[in-house]
Amino acid sequence: MPSTEAYLMLSGTLFAVGLIGVIIRRNMITVLMAIELMLNAVNVNLVAFSYNLSSLDGQVFTIFVITVAAGEAAVGLAIIIQLYRLKSTVNVDEARELNG
């Protein structure tokens, strides 16, 4: 079984990749996927600490984070679809001005 530090390094790497994806990318769908990657990095942390402390609290909280992430993805995709219908693009720079 890998140590807690290995899971923390994995989580930190996933979070860093997600953060770089949010900062660098201009496509809204890619930014949404990068945010999901960051939330999954948090989930890895929660489960690792939950296992290390022999508690189920972190795992229960992870279920709530996954539920919120699913809702966020649904709302985010709905916003992206409406933006595409309005502007015919999913570029983040074009979405700054939402008036027709």
N, C-alpha and C positions, 0 to 999 in steps of 0.2 A: 504494500500500500504506500503510495507517495505521501510525503510529509505535507503539512499545512503550508510550508513555505513554497513548495512546488505549485500548489493551487493558487497561492497569492501571486506568484510570478506569472502564471497563466492568466489569471484575472487581470493583472496589471497590463499585460501585453494586449489582451483583448480590448480593454478599456482604451489604451493608447491608440490602437488601430481604429477604433470607433471614433475617438476624438479627432484624429487626423482626417478621417473620412468626412466628419461634419465640417471641419474647417476648410478643407481643400476642395471638396466636390461642389459642383454647381447644379447638378441634377437633383431635384427634390426627392425622387424615389431612392437614389443612392444615399442621400442624407438621412432619410427615414430608416433605411437598413442599417446605417451606421449607429443611429440612436438605439435601435434594437440590439445591436452588438454590445453597446455600452450597458444596456439593461441586463443582458445575459452575463456580462462580466461581473456585475453586482450579484447576480444570482449564484455564480460560482463561489464568490466570497461568502455569501450567506450560508450556503450548504457546507462549505469547508469548515467554517467556524462552528456551525451547528454540530457537525460530526466530531470536531475536536472537543467541544464542551459537553458532548453526550446529551444534547437537548434537541427537542423537535421545534423549538421556537423559530429558528432560522429557516427551517424547511417549510413551515407554515407561512412565514412571511414571504418566502420565495413564490409560493402559490399565488399570493395576492399581487406580487410584482408581475408575474406572468399574466394574470388577469387584466391588470391595468395596461400592460404592454399590448395585449390583444385589442383592447378598446382604443388605445392610442393609434395603433396601426389602422384600424377601421376608420376612425375619424380622419386620420392623416391622408389615407388613400381617397376618401371622399372629397377632401379639400383639394387634393391634387387633380382629381378628375374634373372638379368644377373650374379650377384654374386653367386646365387644358382646354376646356370648352370655351372659356372666356378669352384667353390669350393665345391659344394654339402652341403653347410651349410649357415645359415644366422646369425651366431655368430659374434658379433662385433669384438672380439679379432682376429678372423681368417681373417677379412676383412682388417686388417692393412697392409698386404702384398698382393697386387693385382697382382703381377707377377706370372703367372701360376705355 
